[in-house]
Amino acid sequence: MIGKVKEELEKHIGKEVSIQYHLGRNKYETYQCVIKKLYNNIFLVEMKENGDLPVKSFSYTDIITKNIRIHF
């Protein structure tokens, strides 16, 4: 399962995506970002807007458990 997620993300390295992060109780944060690098357990994204954290990391299990949704 994680292998499939990694394969799909590899196709979009360097491209702009929208990530919707589930905060709980029907609350979401949405980020416009670029997928920068994939590692064994996590992947890094660079934020488009100048926020506090220019780079964020997420795990592949976040996608599987639907804590985050990525819109390509």
Secondary structure as a PSIPRED ss2 file (coil, helix, strand):
# PSIPRED VFORMAT (PSIPRED V4.0)

   1 M C   1.000  0.000  0.000
   2 I H   0.000  1.000  0.000
   3 G H   0.000  1.000  0.000
   4 K H   0.000  1.000  0.000
   5 V H   0.000  1.000  0.000
   6 K H   0.000  1.000  0.000
   7 E H   0.000  1.000  0.000
   8 E H   0.000  1.000  0.000
   9 L H   0.000  1.000  0.000
  10 E H   0.000  1.000  0.000
  11 K C   1.000  0.000  0.000
  12 H C   1.000  0.000  0.000
  13 I C   1.000  0.000  0.000
  14 G C   1.000  0.000  0.000
  15 K C   1.000  0.000  0.000
  16 E E   0.000  0.000  1.000
  17 V E   0.000  0.000  1.000
  18 S E   0.000  0.000  1.000
  19 I E   0.000  0.000  1.000
  20 Q E   0.000  0.000  1.000
  21 Y E   0.000  0.000  1.000
  22 H E   0.000  0.000  1.000
  23 L E   0.000  0.000  1.000
  24 G E   0.000  0.000  1.000
  25 R C   1.000  0.000  0.000
  26 N C   1.000  0.000  0.000
  27 K E   0.000  0.000  1.000
  28 Y E   0.000  0.000  1.000
  29 E E   0.000  0.000  1.000
  30 T E   0.000  0.000  1.000
  31 Y E   0.000  0.000  1.000
  32 Q E   0.000  0.000  1.000
  33 C E   0.000  0.000  1.000
  34 V E   0.000  0.000  1.000
  35 I E   0.000  0.000  1.000
  36 K E   0.000  0.000  1.000
  37 K E   0.000  0.000  1.000
  38 L E   0.000  0.000  1.000
  39 Y C   1.000  0.000  0.000
  40 N C   1.000  0.000  0.000
  41 N C   1.000  0.000  0.000
  42 I E   0.000  0.000  1.000
  43 F E   0.000  0.000  1.000
  44 L E   0.000  0.000  1.000
  45 V E   0.000  0.000  1.000
  46 E E   0.000  0.000  1.000
  47 M E   0.000  0.000  1.000
  48 K C   1.000  0.000  0.000
  49 E C   1.000  0.000  0.000
  50 N C   1.000  0.000  0.000
  51 G C   1.000  0.000  0.000
  52 D C   1.000  0.000  0.000
  53 L C   1.000  0.000  0.000
  54 P C   1.000  0.000  0.000
  55 V E   0.000  0.000  1.000
  56 K E   0.000  0.000  1.000
  57 S E   0.000  0.000  1.000
  58 F E   0.000  0.000  1.000
  59 S E   0.000  0.000  1.000
  60 Y H   0.000  1.000  0.000
  61 T H   0.000  1.000  0.000
  62 D H   0.000  1.000  0.000
  63 I H   0.000  1.000  0.000
  64 I H   0.000  1.000  0.000
  65 T C   1.000  0.000  0.000
  66 K C   1.000  0.000  0.000
  67 N C   1.000  0.000  0.000
  68 I E   0.000  0.000  1.000
  69 R E   0.000  0.000  1.000
  70 I E   0.000  0.000  1.000
  71 H E   0.000  0.000  1.000
  72 F C   1.000  0.000  0.000
